[in-house]
Amino acid sequence: MVQKKKRLSAAARRAQLIGVGKRVFAERGYEATSVEELAKRAKVSKPVLYEHFGGKEGLYAVVVDREIETVVARITEAIGSGTPRQRTEQATAAFLHYVKQEPEGFAILCHDSPVAVSGGGMSSLLSTVAEQVGDVFAKMFKGAGYSPKYAPIYAHALVGMVTFVGQWWTETQSPSVDKVASHLSALAWMGLRHLPMKPNNVSTKRRS
């Protein structure tokens, strides 16, 4: 007697499709991924995918939202306590450990973001990560007596720096993530430790 294959619950099927979508989008990017391929990899019919997400765009949006939430949550927790230098190192390490532990998620964030999905035409989803991290930095700046309106500069700088180094690290896998984090945080801290309340261009005085 042939046993019938057990049907997944709606929640389990949704989770399975998200997992498959994460793998395929990481490998191929949004534009090169088709609904047909997603359905084939998930071993379901296309109508099942449409039923749960409305299509490729809906699935991609869910996958991306989850990755962004994961990164921001890790960085937010990392800078929640400690001295300023410790927070800098903890934030850097948190992002790099995400790169190590979630290579597929990191690959997705490094791909160009489709305008139709991101809604802003940003060249990279990491811009969204930086914007959300900027909100966290703004609170920290305000508590330290600095103007919170400049927090996005430092958030984008941190995300950009760690992203490029993270891409390099995924190819080399050496040195260790913690060692890389210590070097990056030291580089960042050398500038942040003497950050003036109102930075001015050094060449301004010369021109005047």
LINBELRA-V351597 format. One record per residue. N is the residue number from 0. PHI is phi as a letter, one per 40 degrees, with the letter a starting at -180 (999 if undefined). Layout:
N|PHI / N|PHI
This chain:
0|999 / 1|c / 2|c / 3|c / 4|c / 5|c / 6|c / 7|c / 8|c / 9|d / 10|c / 11|c / 12|c / 13|c / 14|c / 15|c / 16|c / 17|c / 18|c / 19|c / 20|d / 21|c / 22|c / 23|c / 24|c / 25|c / 26|c / 27|b / 28|g / 29|c / 30|c / 31|c / 32|c / 33|b / 34|c / 35|d / 36|c / 37|d / 38|c / 39|c / 40|c / 41|c / 42|g / 43|b / 44|c / 45|d / 46|d / 47|c / 48|c / 49|c / 50|c / 51|c / 52|b / 53|g / 54|h / 55|c / 56|c / 57|c / 58|c / 59|c / 60|c / 61|c / 62|c / 63|c / 64|d / 65|c / 66|c / 67|c / 68|c / 69|c / 70|c / 71|c / 72|c / 73|c / 74|c / 75|c / 76|c / 77|c / 78|c / 79|c / 80|a / 81|h / 82|c / 83|d / 84|c / 85|c / 86|c / 87|c / 88|c / 89|c / 90|c / 91|c / 92|c / 93|c / 94|c / 95|c / 96|c / 97|c / 98|d / 99|c / 100|c / 101|b / 102|d / 103|c / 104|c / 105|c / 106|c / 107|c / 108|c / 109|c / 110|c / 111|c / 112|c / 113|c / 114|d / 115|c / 116|c / 117|c / 118|g / 119|b / 120|g / 121|c / 122|c / 123|a / 124|c / 125|c / 126|c / 127|c / 128|d / 129|c / 130|c / 131|c / 132|c / 133|d / 134|c / 135|c / 136|c / 137|d / 138|c / 139|c / 140|c / 141|c / 142|c / 143|c / 144|g / 145|c / 146|c / 147|c / 148|c / 149|c / 150|d / 151|d / 152|d / 153|c / 154|c / 155|c / 156|c / 157|c / 158|c / 159|c / 160|c / 161|c / 162|c / 163|c / 164|c / 165|c / 166|c / 167|c / 168|c / 169|c / 170|c / 171|c / 172|f / 173|a / 174|c / 175|c / 176|d / 177|c / 178|c / 179|c / 180|c / 181|c / 182|c / 183|c / 184|c / 185|c / 186|c / 187|c / 188|c / 189|d / 190|c / 191|c / 192|c / 193|b / 194|c / 195|c / 196|c / 197|b / 198|c / 199|b / 200|c / 201|d / 202|c / 203|c / 204|c / 205|c / 206|c / 207|c
